[in-house]
Amino acid sequence: MPVLPVVLVVEGDRELSRFICEALSGEFEAVPAFDGSDAGARVASVHPDLVVADPMMRSGSGEPLIRQLRAEPEFDRTPVIVLTTLADQNERVRLLREGAQDFLVKPFAAEELQARVRNLVALKRGQDELITARRAAEAMNKELETFSYTVSHDLRAPLRAIGGFSEALLQDHGDALDAQARDYLALIVKSVEQMRELIDGLLRLSRVDRAELTLERIDLSRLVQEALGDLRWVHPERRVDVGIEDGLAVDGDLRLIRVAVQNLLENAWKYTCHTTDARIEIGAQGRGAQRAFFVRDNGAGFDMRHAGRLFKPFTRLHREDEFPGIGIGLATAHRIIARHGGHIWAQAAPGQGATFWFTLQARANERAA
């Protein structure tokens, strides 16, 4: 049997109290209290989902009860419906300031009472679910922080040992080993390096999910130029024709948007490495809420049948020997853009390049346009 929401009915008139309790029975568990002091004790014992109270009842004022509820963190969100005959608007405003949510003017119909109670209880329970979900998310984030600490410290140490001793064996005793043994050791060293990259990828993803957003106006065109400068410095042998639209601007967290831009550009840079006359374009189309930014390349492209896998961590659409990587860049960009209330998607064809589109929250798009 489902647990019924509890409604505390604070009303000194016993006949009216009985009418209210009967009107609420079946859908709610109505608990009567006949004066303010009795109500205070009942609140602590029954933990009501809602209180119906007459602040001016003859048997003792119920108004202090509202202040008591609002003063205690456990009950400060408990909704209160005030029963009143007051026609004075100023008095109603005062009671609202004390913490009441709604009014019922005597006399009232049972249907009106039921509807008001039902709506406020549903709102309260929805808030409770959101708070529970938030606390669960906070607990999960703490677990993620612990996991990240374990990954960064406890796993890196044995990896360093494996990689270091393997390299030492190759350097100091390589001549004493046959070719197959040297190949095995080289494979161990390479696998250790791949594991380090995977650990770094996990840490980057966890930092994206935990980072707090600080919104500011960002010169996206300049950000792209800086990221491309870094790529050209790392790969001076590459000749890539790059077109950057002037005046691109967004509202977002500078640190995270920079990471997203870097990952999208690195993706285009990597997949044009085997392309003659490689070209990358960065621009935007549309206006207002429809404004979408893009990073386009004429590189390897991919089959759109596999597009659903693009933004999953550690998922790749090309062989490692063709294009090295661990499959974390696009997943990181996806999470950053999602955290900004945006969307990212791709259009591509094998051998004909790819275009990655992304939007940010509507407010940012409208201001940038």
Steps between C-alpha positions, in 0.01 A plus 500: 500500500639843409562740788245782492621861530444633852300822544497664841167680555529773765147624566336579836145451370455124539215477249703683233804288586292184451368633167855569376631160612211317334545701178865397488457137605584234244753712312680637807556407862345792690626555856297747714642749750275741689739772617842641426689321776346164405592567136865564587530159663317329213736651241798334667326163529323461162730701264213637289522550124267801537333703776148645487473758779271772632734765642210674684327200660330560832679219685844650447684679224642285221714781361808413711486155339584651161804676647602176675487308172703760316760513779580127489701370199315170510164669439589829333359381163179350643215683323233674709142576394345767720129478585365849541201726494726801456418734216791733593756472219779642717441227758519234230827644372638491854411132535661426165815668625486283810518198273148400389462371142123522442165613646158346537226748589224359722259360405659284228405191301664162555603489132689829529680378813594171331634674189716747694638231730566265208691764302720611788577145614599405145726807484658414838565140402649609169737730690589214735587278203721772351681547831548124534635482146734793566634337817552174312687691228715672762580163657585361158728796431684434826541137398627618162754725669618204706519288187695770318745521789544123494552499124750785504707369791451129561498391136772728372763365742497136379478620139812709549676197643396271214593753235825604669633147555399396148691793351796425728505140379503616140774755555727306737449140394352527152808344341457187710141450382390350175287694253174353622571591863587857400172520306310380806660766718431770241136390497486524880640855489246598232211347699607687814497827305152422368381430855641834614308671221179321605548609861559860391184478287292377795633782715419760234144370473453505877628859522255610230206354695606655832618843389279796592405727211607864499325667207664784311511639147754304295666603175465162328693605190802591710469178700513301175807692382681424826416129480617482139822676597566224753434231240735662250771526764469129586478394132720746306519257207126525432365739237130557561290775342279642776207740467366667815191719489554834673286619789389165640398545864321293762409516869653213695765378739832599341698201632250242384419664165875516429526124564201429274645714219841336535350152480291581192796658324736217596245259357492687168880537499553129560258373237644725228855372552480271194315755284662693218419873527352457848251770599315584823221759527349651813187712483133534588162500331158630600397766747355520848399169656574324168865608490731199459878495490698251293846348453530355149784300347568319171664200666420131537135544599295202619186301427195672653362160596751511785429858606321385817833378639692824439464657843536188715823493704778279365308422181679530165379473141847453345785259560777597742768452234316749273428774753642460853295601802288368787158636399454753780512840324153502346345353816656785700372763254153343515486523880624858505243615245223309681597674826447831319147397401607435142502221246769350274463287190695407186458461124751294303570251225796263457784677323307828478576656837278582797321799646438522874222739596422627848259741663511663840217628717257731321599809700862462391403452135272803495762729654771372269284559192 
